[in-house]
Amino acid sequence: MKISVLFGQQIDRLEPLEQYARLCADRDLRLWTGQSLMIETHAALAALAARGPAVDVGMAVAVAPLRTPYDAFAQARSIATLSGRSVSAAYGMGTAEMARHLLGHPLEKPARYTADYVSRVSALARAAAGDPTAHPDPAELPPYPLASAPIEVGCGVLRPTMARLAGEVADFVVTWLVPLGFLRDRLIPALTVGAAAAGRQVPRVVAVLPCALQEPGRDLARLATLACGRHLDQPHYRAMLSAAGVPISDDRAATLRATVRAGVFTGGPMETILRTLADYRAAGVDEVILNAGAVGLVHGHEEALRDLTRTVDAFDTLGTATRRDEGDDDE
């Protein structure tokens, strides 16, 4: 299992994003962002590619109704070409209300819309990479292949229906605030069913994990609220958590406490965070994106970067020790 890091805030200037990129360059990590509507995500990553350092990047997730599938592909290819590094682009609906405003009508089947969108972006990306089996929609503009790094196309997944459809079309999936048991027992099996039906490999599973180290002067309950609370106002997150067995009610504080108890936020000493990462690995997750955004909001980017650096280094040290022990056992 790999780990990577998220710039867990809206992008309002490039300097903090560059700081995260330097950490990723130093530790050979992928830098992820969410959908930024201040400095738009694709523009920020293109500017980062020009200013450096060059790193692999990911978007988790870009709001699909903001752009056509061809524009989504063109934006991802532009970043890959400018940086010379790979791009992992995941797409999702955002909120139902946002999608309705952007599209001009409500969506009856948002999961199918997202799967079709991902399928069209993926076909363009594969055609541009020279895949003879890719068949972009002939109504789309031609892809005009350029020399670029790989583009991986995925989507956000919260519930089994979307997971099954993603299994048919996506290279990878991203989860936000999904309890690990629900991911392991419901979403990964649904991904496997979808992939088998389409005769293709099961998509990589990428999970965003909000985290914070316990330090003097930090209120972990407040950090958990900042990391999770805003999402709990959205019906699709509430529906997913309810399906996962988390008691959801009109009592926001009680709902937040139950959500944190479900393990979607991990905070405490380093040992606690490393145990959580080990649980994700055992569940079959391929990549965990560490999100110290709440720490950054309250204590500043330097503190968030310190948490991320310490966690990445501790995880790497643990992995090295584990591989060494396994090698000794083989001998």
C-alpha positions in Angstrom: 0.0 0.0 0.0 1.2 3.5 -0.9 0.5 6.7 1.0 0.2 10.2 -0.4 -0.8 13.6 0.8 -3.7 16.0 0.2 -3.6 19.8 0.1 -6.8 19.8 2.1 -8.0 23.4 1.6 -9.2 25.6 -1.2 -6.3 27.0 -3.2 -6.1 30.7 -2.8 -2.4 31.2 -3.5 0.4 29.0 -4.9 3.0 29.2 -2.2 1.4 26.7 0.2 0.7 24.3 -2.6 4.4 24.5 -3.5 5.4 23.7 0.0 3.3 20.5 -0.2 4.8 19.7 -3.6 8.3 20.0 -2.1 7.4 17.4 0.5 6.1 15.1 -2.2 9.2 15.6 -4.3 11.4 14.8 -1.4 9.5 11.7 -0.4 8.4 10.6 -3.9 4.7 11.0 -3.1 1.7 12.0 -5.1 0.2 15.4 -4.3 -3.6 15.4 -4.3 -6.1 18.3 -4.3 -9.8 18.5 -4.1 -12.0 20.7 -6.3 -10.9 24.3 -5.7 -13.1 27.1 -6.9 -10.8 29.9 -5.7 -7.8 29.3 -7.9 -9.3 26.6 -10.0 -7.7 23.2 -9.5 -6.5 22.6 -13.0 -5.1 26.1 -13.3 -3.3 25.7 -10.0 -1.7 22.4 -11.0 -0.6 23.8 -14.4 1.0 26.8 -12.6 2.6 24.4 -10.2 4.1 22.5 -13.1 5.6 25.7 -14.5 7.0 26.8 -11.1 8.1 23.4 -9.8 8.9 21.1 -8.2 7.5 18.5 -10.7 5.5 15.8 -8.9 2.8 13.3 -9.7 -0.6 14.9 -8.9 -4.2 13.8 -8.3 -7.6 15.4 -8.2 -10.0 13.9 -5.7 -12.4 14.8 -6.9 -13.0 17.2 -9.7 -16.7 18.2 -10.1 -17.8 16.6 -13.4 -20.6 19.0 -14.3 -18.2 21.9 -14.4 -16.8 20.8 -17.8 -17.4 18.5 -20.7 -15.6 15.1 -20.8 -13.3 16.4 -23.6 -12.4 19.5 -21.6 -11.7 17.3 -18.6 -9.4 15.2 -20.7 -7.7 18.2 -22.3 -7.1 19.8 -18.9 -5.6 16.6 -17.4 -3.4 16.0 -20.5 -2.2 19.6 -20.3 -1.0 19.2 -16.7 0.7 15.9 -17.6 2.4 17.4 -20.6 3.5 20.5 -18.8 4.8 18.6 -15.7 6.0 15.4 -17.4 4.5 13.6 -14.4 1.5 11.4 -14.1 -2.0 12.7 -13.4 -4.7 10.8 -11.5 -8.0 12.5 -12.2 -11.1 11.4 -10.3 -14.5 12.9 -11.0 -17.7 13.2 -9.1 -21.0 14.9 -8.9 -20.4 17.3 -6.1 -23.8 18.0 -4.4 -27.1 17.3 -6.1 -28.0 21.0 -5.8 -24.7 22.1 -7.4 -25.2 19.6 -10.3 -28.7 20.8 -10.9 -27.6 24.4 -11.1 -24.7 23.6 -13.4 -26.6 21.3 -15.7 -29.9 23.1 -15.6 -31.9 20.1 -14.6 -31.8 17.5 -11.8 -30.2 14.1 -12.4 -32.3 11.0 -12.0 -29.3 8.7 -12.1 -26.2 10.5 -10.9 -24.2 7.3 -10.6 -24.8 6.4 -14.2 -24.0 10.0 -15.3 -20.7 9.8 -13.4 -19.8 6.4 -14.9 -20.6 7.5 -18.4 -18.5 10.7 -17.9 -15.6 8.7 -16.6 -15.9 6.2 -19.5 -15.7 9.1 -22.1 -12.7 10.8 -20.4 -11.0 7.4 -20.1 -11.5 6.6 -23.8 -10.0 9.9 -24.8 -7.0 9.4 -22.5 -6.4 5.9 -23.8 -6.7 7.0 -27.4 -4.2 9.8 -26.8 -1.8 7.3 -25.3 -2.1 5.1 -28.4 -4.4 2.4 -27.1 -5.9 0.8 -30.3 -8.8 -0.6 -28.3 -10.0 2.9 -27.1 -13.0 4.2 -28.9 -13.8 7.8 -28.1 -17.2 9.2 -28.9 -16.9 10.3 -32.6 -18.8 13.4 -31.6 -15.9 14.5 -29.4 -13.0 16.5 -30.9 -10.0 14.4 -31.8 -7.5 13.9 -29.0 -4.4 15.2 -30.8 -1.9 13.0 -29.0 1.0 14.8 -27.3 4.0 13.3 -25.5 2.9 13.3 -21.9 3.0 11.3 -18.7 0.3 8.7 -18.0 -3.3 9.9 -17.2 -5.3 7.7 -14.8 -9.1 8.3 -14.8 -11.3 7.5 -11.8 -14.2 8.6 -9.8 -15.4 9.2 -6.3 -17.3 6.3 -4.7 -19.5 6.3 -1.6 -22.1 3.6 -2.1 -22.2 0.1 -3.7 -24.2 1.2 -6.8 -21.5 3.7 -7.8 -18.8 1.2 -6.8 -20.2 -1.5 -9.2 -20.5 1.0 -12.1 -16.9 2.3 -11.3 -15.7 -1.3 -11.5 -16.8 -1.4 -15.1 -15.1 1.8 -16.3 -12.6 3.4 -13.8 -8.8 3.0 -13.3 -9.2 3.9 -9.7 -11.8 5.0 -7.1 -11.5 7.5 -4.3 -13.5 7.4 -1.0 -14.1 10.2 1.5 -15.3 9.6 5.0 -16.2 6.0 4.3 -15.9 3.8 7.4 -13.3 1.1 6.7 -15.7 -1.8 7.4 -18.2 -0.5 4.8 -15.3 0.0 2.3 -14.0 -3.5 2.9 -17.3 -5.4 3.1 -19.6 -3.5 0.7 -17.6 -1.2 -1.7 -14.6 -3.4 -2.6 -16.9 -6.4 -3.3 -19.1 -4.2 -5.5 -16.1 -3.0 -7.4 -15.0 -6.6 -8.0 -18.5 -7.5 -9.3 -18.5 -4.6 -11.7 -15.0 -5.3 -13.0 -15.8 -9.0 -13.5 -18.9 -8.1 -15.5 -16.8 -5.9 -17.8 -13.9 -8.4 -18.0 -11.4 -5.9 -16.7 -9.0 -5.4 -13.7 -10.5 -4.2 -10.4 -9.8 -0.5 -10.1 -7.3 0.7 -7.5 -8.8 1.7 -4.2 -7.7 5.1 -2.9 -9.0 6.3 0.5 -8.8 9.8 1.9 -8.0 9.7 5.6 -8.3 12.9 7.7 -5.7 12.8 10.4 -4.0 14.8 13.2 -1.2 14.0 15.6 -1.8 14.7 19.2 0.3 17.7 20.2 0.2 20.2 23.1 -2.4 22.9 22.4 -4.4 20.9 19.9 -8.0 20.0 20.4 -8.6 16.8 18.5 -12.4 17.1 18.8 -12.3 20.5 17.1 -10.0 19.2 14.4 -12.3 16.2 13.8 -15.3 18.6 13.5 -13.5 20.7 10.9 -12.4 17.6 9.0 -15.8 15.9 8.9 -18.5 18.3 9.9 -19.2 20.1 6.7 -19.8 16.8 4.8 -22.3 15.7 7.3 -24.7 18.4 6.1 -24.9 16.7 2.7 -27.6 14.0 2.0 -25.3 11.7 0.1 -22.8 11.5 2.9 -25.5 11.0 5.5 -27.1 8.2 3.4 -23.7 6.5 3.0 -22.9 6.7 6.7 -26.4 5.4 7.6 -25.9 2.5 5.3 -22.6 1.8 7.0 -24.4 1.6 10.4 -23.5 5.0 11.8 -26.4 6.5 13.7 -27.5 9.6 11.8 -29.8 12.1 13.5 -30.8 15.8 13.6 -28.4 16.1 16.5 -25.3 17.3 14.6 -23.0 16.9 17.6 -24.1 13.3 18.2 -23.9 12.5 14.5 -20.3 13.9 14.4 -19.3 11.9 17.4 -20.7 8.7 15.9 -19.0 9.4 12.6 -15.6 9.9 14.3 -16.1 6.7 16.3 -16.6 4.9 13.0 -13.0 5.7 12.3 -13.2 8.2 9.4 -10.9 10.5 11.3 -7.8 9.3 13.1 -6.1 11.4 15.7 -3.7 10.8 18.6 -0.1 9.6 19.0 1.8 8.3 16.0 1.1 4.7 17.1 -2.6 5.3 16.6 -2.2 6.6 13.1 0.1 3.8 12.1 -2.4 1.2 13.4 -5.1 2.8 11.3 -2.9 2.7 8.2 -2.2 -1.0 8.9 -6.0 -1.6 9.1 -6.4 0.0 5.7 -3.7 -2.1 4.2 -5.2 -5.3 5.6 -8.6 -4.3 4.1 -7.1 -4.2 0.6 -6.8 -0.5 0.1 -4.1 0.4 -2.4 -3.4 4.0 -1.5 -4.2 6.2 1.5 -4.2 9.9 1.1 -3.3 11.6 4.3 -5.4 14.8 4.9 -4.1 17.1 7.5 -6.2 20.0 6.3 -7.9 20.6 9.6 -4.5 21.0 11.2 -3.6 23.5 8.5 -6.8 25.5 9.0 -6.3 25.8 12.8 -2.6 25.8 13.2 -1.2 26.7 9.8 0.4 24.9 6.9 3.7 24.5 8.6 2.1 22.4 11.4 0.1 20.4 8.8 3.3 19.7 6.8 5.1 18.7 10.0 2.4 16.1 10.8 2.5 14.8 7.2 6.3 14.6 7.1 6.5 12.7 10.5 3.7 10.3 9.5 5.2 9.5 6.1 8.6 9.0 7.6 7.2 6.7 10.4 5.2 4.7 7.8 8.3 4.3 5.7 10.4 3.2 8.7 7.8 0.7 9.7 7.6 -0.6 6.2 11.3 -1.0 6.0 11.4 -2.9 9.3 8.6 -5.1 8.2 10.3 -6.0 4.9 13.5 -6.7 6.7 11.8 -9.0 9.2 10.0 -10.8 6.4 13.3 -11.3 4.6 14.8 -12.7 7.8 11.9 -15.2 8.1 12.5 -16.3 4.5 16.1 -17.0 5.2 
